Amino acid sequence: MKINIYYGGRGLIDDPTLYVINKFQSVLEELHVEVERFNLYEQKNNITTLPQTIKSADGIILATTVEWHGIGGYMTQFLDACWLYGDKEKISKIYMCPIVMSTTYGEREGKLDLAVAWEILGGQPCSGICGYIADTSIFERNENYNTIIEKKVENLYRTINQKLESLPASNQAVKKMVSINRSNDLTPQESEQLSHYASDDSYVMQQKEDLQELTSMFRDLMGKDTVSGNNEDEYVRMFRKNFSPQPGIAAKYKLTIEGEKKPFAIEVNGPKSEFYFGNVEEADVEISISKENIDDIMYARMTFQRAFMTGLIKMKGDMKKLRDLDLLFTFMGKD
């Protein structure tokens, strides 16, 4: 059995939550449970990638401290990342125990917030623990408090080990009826990759610099190749030449290219394809793209998926069919 602990406090020496999770970890390790702890304040620049660490756990502990109001920013960011990038199918099988200690008012509300958030994510909440602790020395002076903590650990272990079920929660029923979860139609692997990109500021800046350099380097060259009144012929020729039929793929694409009077249409149905400039009826995917970026794609310096992920193109329609474009067209570079 493996349990991950996600600590959302600030790591202060006198934080009562640290005492409680240290006690939890000690008892769990005595029960031969593998425990891995993640201090969110130490990984604040990588919080969006942490939901991927849940996949290897049988249960998790969400622990935070109420210092003045609410569960704190680090824990909120982590739960947001779980909603945006987490594998909901995996989360639905994971038990969560909330631990909320308070040095002011609001520990019960904080514990409830964590439980409700995990239920909305689809996970299994366990009975947690909360309390008002003004001074951590109170744990040393009152052995009964330590006994309470140990009993909670045993209950957590028993719940996960026996996979105990709980009665349905009303917020799950309401969520199914009225909540709109905007799906990004990405696989778990793509979500994981996107979450890494989203948290890496240096990657984003490097992409922008690379694209600016490419645009500057090839603007004149591409102008000579395609601006001599033969734009339409060039696009049709390149897409037809690099078409790679894929069984089972049928789609209509409408590409609005900056500077072109008519949209560029791509119609694919298995091994059959058509390419032309003109109106497209009921396109599955509509793309707005600059001339420089479509040239980068045709000459294998960019893919449709990468252009979308870095914000170089705008699209509406079926995300899966957008990904199919990189399968249908295997551009190899300039002739």
C-alpha positions in Angstrom: 0.0 0.0 0.0 1.2 3.5 -0.8 -0.1 6.8 0.6 0.9 10.3 -0.5 0.8 13.2 1.8 0.3 16.7 0.3 1.1 19.4 2.8 -0.3 22.9 1.9 1.0 24.9 4.9 4.0 27.2 5.0 6.4 24.8 6.8 6.6 26.9 10.0 8.3 25.1 13.0 5.3 25.6 15.2 2.7 24.5 12.6 0.4 22.0 14.4 -0.4 20.3 11.1 3.2 19.3 10.7 3.0 17.5 14.1 -0.1 15.6 13.1 1.2 14.5 9.6 4.5 13.4 11.2 2.5 11.3 13.6 0.4 9.9 10.7 3.5 9.1 8.7 5.2 7.4 11.7 2.2 5.1 12.4 1.6 4.3 8.7 5.3 3.2 8.4 4.9 1.0 11.4 2.0 -0.6 9.5 4.4 -1.2 6.6 2.8 1.4 4.4 5.0 3.3 1.8 4.6 7.0 2.5 5.7 9.8 0.2 5.3 13.5 1.2 5.0 16.5 -1.0 5.5 19.9 0.6 3.6 22.3 -1.7 5.5 25.4 -0.6 8.7 23.7 -1.8 7.2 22.8 -5.2 5.1 25.9 -5.8 6.5 26.3 -9.3 5.6 22.7 -10.2 2.2 22.4 -8.5 0.5 21.9 -11.9 2.5 18.7 -12.4 1.8 17.1 -9.0 -1.6 15.6 -9.9 0.4 13.0 -11.9 2.0 11.8 -8.7 -1.4 10.6 -7.5 -1.5 7.8 -10.0 0.9 5.6 -8.0 -1.0 6.0 -4.7 -3.8 3.9 -3.1 -4.7 6.8 -0.9 -3.7 10.4 -0.2 -3.7 12.8 2.7 -4.5 16.5 2.1 -3.1 18.4 5.0 -3.2 22.2 5.6 -3.3 24.9 8.2 -5.9 27.6 8.7 -3.9 30.6 9.7 -6.5 33.3 9.1 -9.1 32.2 6.5 -9.6 29.1 4.4 -7.3 26.3 3.4 -4.6 28.5 1.9 -3.3 29.2 -1.6 -1.0 26.3 -2.2 -3.7 23.7 -1.4 -6.2 25.6 -3.6 -3.7 25.6 -6.5 -3.1 21.9 -6.1 -6.9 21.1 -6.2 -7.2 23.4 -9.2 -4.5 21.4 -11.0 -6.2 18.1 -10.1 -9.4 19.5 -11.7 -7.6 20.7 -14.9 -4.9 18.0 -15.4 -5.7 15.1 -13.1 -6.7 11.7 -14.3 -10.3 11.6 -13.2 -10.6 7.8 -13.7 -7.7 7.2 -11.4 -8.9 9.8 -8.9 -12.2 8.0 -8.6 -10.5 5.0 -7.1 -8.4 6.9 -4.5 -9.3 7.6 -0.9 -8.5 11.0 0.6 -8.1 11.8 4.3 -8.3 15.6 5.2 -6.2 17.0 8.0 -6.8 20.6 9.0 -5.3 22.2 12.0 -6.2 25.8 12.9 -4.4 28.5 14.9 -7.4 30.7 14.5 -11.0 29.9 13.5 -12.2 27.7 10.7 -10.7 24.2 11.0 -14.1 22.4 10.5 -14.9 24.5 7.5 -11.5 23.7 6.0 -11.9 20.0 6.5 -15.3 20.2 4.9 -13.9 22.1 1.9 -11.3 19.4 1.3 -13.8 16.6 1.5 -16.3 18.4 -0.8 -13.5 19.2 -3.4 -12.4 15.6 -3.5 -16.0 14.4 -3.9 -16.5 16.8 -6.8 -13.3 15.5 -8.4 -14.9 12.0 -8.1 -12.7 10.6 -5.4 -13.4 8.7 -2.2 -13.3 10.8 1.0 -12.3 9.3 4.3 -13.0 10.5 7.8 -10.4 13.1 8.6 -9.2 15.1 11.6 -9.4 18.7 12.5 -8.7 20.8 15.6 -7.8 24.2 17.0 -4.2 24.1 18.3 -2.8 27.4 19.5 0.4 25.8 20.8 1.9 22.5 19.6 3.2 21.7 23.1 -0.4 20.7 23.9 0.2 17.4 22.1 3.1 16.6 24.4 1.0 17.5 27.5 -2.0 15.5 26.5 -1.5 11.8 25.6 -5.1 11.4 24.7 -4.7 13.7 21.7 -2.0 11.3 20.4 -4.3 8.4 20.9 -7.0 10.1 18.8 -4.5 10.7 16.0 -3.4 7.0 16.1 -7.0 5.9 15.9 -7.6 8.1 12.8 -4.6 6.5 11.2 -5.8 3.0 11.9 -9.2 3.9 10.4 -7.6 5.3 7.3 -5.5 2.2 6.9 -8.5 -0.1 7.4 -10.7 1.9 4.9 -8.1 1.8 2.2 -7.0 -1.8 2.8 -10.6 -3.1 2.8 -11.8 -0.7 0.1 -14.8 0.3 2.2 -17.6 2.1 0.4 -19.5 5.1 1.5 -23.0 6.2 0.8 -23.5 8.5 -2.3 -23.1 12.2 -1.7 -25.6 14.8 -2.9 -23.0 17.0 -4.5 -22.2 14.2 -7.0 -25.8 13.9 -8.0 -26.1 17.7 -8.4 -22.8 17.9 -10.3 -24.0 15.3 -12.9 -27.2 17.3 -13.5 -26.0 21.0 -13.6 -22.3 21.1 -13.7 -20.5 21.7 -17.0 -17.0 20.3 -17.1 -15.2 21.7 -20.2 -13.3 18.8 -21.5 -10.1 19.5 -23.3 -10.4 16.1 -25.1 -6.8 15.2 -24.3 -5.6 11.8 -23.3 -4.1 11.5 -19.8 -0.6 11.4 -21.4 -1.3 14.6 -23.3 -2.7 16.2 -20.1 0.4 15.3 -18.2 2.6 16.8 -21.0 0.5 19.9 -21.1 0.7 20.3 -17.3 4.5 20.2 -17.5 4.5 22.8 -20.2 2.0 25.0 -18.3 4.3 25.0 -15.2 7.6 25.7 -17.1 8.0 29.4 -17.6 11.4 28.9 -19.3 9.8 26.6 -21.8 7.1 29.1 -22.8 9.7 31.9 -23.1 12.0 29.8 -25.2 9.2 28.8 -27.5 8.3 32.4 -28.1 12.0 33.3 -28.8 12.4 30.4 -31.2 9.3 31.3 -33.1 10.3 34.9 -33.4 13.7 33.9 -34.7 12.2 31.4 -37.2 9.7 34.0 -38.4 12.5 36.6 -39.0 14.8 34.0 -40.6 12.3 32.6 -43.1 10.0 35.5 -43.9 11.9 36.6 -46.9 12.6 33.1 -48.1 8.9 32.1 -47.8 7.9 35.3 -49.5 10.0 34.4 -52.5 8.6 30.9 -52.6 4.8 31.6 -52.3 3.9 35.2 -52.9 4.4 35.3 -56.7 0.6 34.8 -57.3 0.9 31.0 -56.9 -0.1 30.7 -53.3 -3.1 28.5 -54.0 -1.2 26.1 -56.2 1.6 25.9 -53.6 -0.8 25.0 -50.7 -2.7 22.4 -52.8 0.5 20.9 -54.1 2.2 20.6 -50.7 -0.8 19.1 -48.9 -1.6 16.7 -51.7 2.1 15.6 -52.0 2.4 15.0 -48.2 -1.0 13.3 -47.7 -0.7 10.1 -45.7 -4.1 8.3 -45.7 -5.3 6.9 -42.4 -8.0 4.3 -42.2 -11.2 5.4 -40.4 -10.4 9.1 -40.5 -13.0 11.3 -42.2 -13.1 15.0 -41.6 -13.5 18.4 -43.2 -11.1 21.2 -42.3 -11.4 24.9 -43.0 -8.2 26.9 -42.8 -8.5 30.7 -42.9 -5.0 31.8 -43.9 -4.0 35.5 -43.3 -3.8 37.3 -46.6 -5.9 34.8 -48.6 -9.3 35.9 -49.8 -10.9 32.4 -49.6 -10.4 29.7 -46.9 -8.3 26.6 -47.8 -10.5 23.5 -47.6 -9.3 20.0 -46.8 -11.7 17.1 -47.1 -10.5 13.6 -46.1 -12.4 10.3 -46.2 -10.1 7.4 -45.6 -7.8 7.2 -48.7 -9.7 9.9 -50.6 -8.8 13.6 -50.3 -9.7 17.0 -51.8 -7.8 20.3 -51.5 -9.2 23.6 -52.8 -9.8 27.2 -52.0 -13.5 28.0 -51.4 -16.4 27.7 -49.1 -16.6 24.7 -46.8 -20.0 23.4 -45.6 -20.1 22.1 -42.0 -16.4 21.9 -41.3 -15.4 19.6 -38.4 -12.5 21.9 -37.6 -12.0 25.6 -38.4 -8.5 27.1 -38.0 -7.2 30.6 -38.2 -3.5 30.8 -39.0 -1.0 33.3 -40.3 0.9 32.8 -43.5 4.2 32.4 -41.6 2.8 29.7 -39.4 1.2 27.6 -42.2 4.6 27.8 -44.0 6.3 26.5 -40.9 4.0 23.6 -40.8 4.3 22.8 -44.6 8.1 22.9 -44.3 8.2 20.6 -41.2 9.3 23.3 -38.7 6.1 23.1 -36.8 3.1 20.7 -36.3 -0.5 21.6 -36.0 -0.7 20.3 -32.4 2.4 22.3 -31.3 1.1 25.4 -33.0 -2.2 25.1 -31.1 -0.5 24.4 -27.7 1.8 27.4 -28.1 -1.1 29.7 -29.1 0.0 30.3 -32.7 -3.3 29.2 -34.2 -6.9 29.6 -33.2 -9.4 26.7 -33.7 -12.9 25.6 -33.0 -14.4 22.2 -33.4 -13.3 18.7 -32.7 -9.9 18.6 -30.9 -9.3 15.0 -31.8 -9.7 15.8 -35.5 -7.2 18.6 -35.1 -4.7 16.0 -33.7 -5.5 13.8 -36.8 -4.0 16.5 -39.1 -0.5 15.6 -37.9 -1.2 12.0 -38.8 -2.8 12.8 -42.2 0.1 15.0 -43.4 3.7 14.0 -43.0 5.5 17.1 -44.1 9.2 16.3 -44.7 10.5 19.8 -45.4 11.2 21.9 -48.5 11.7 20.2 -51.8 
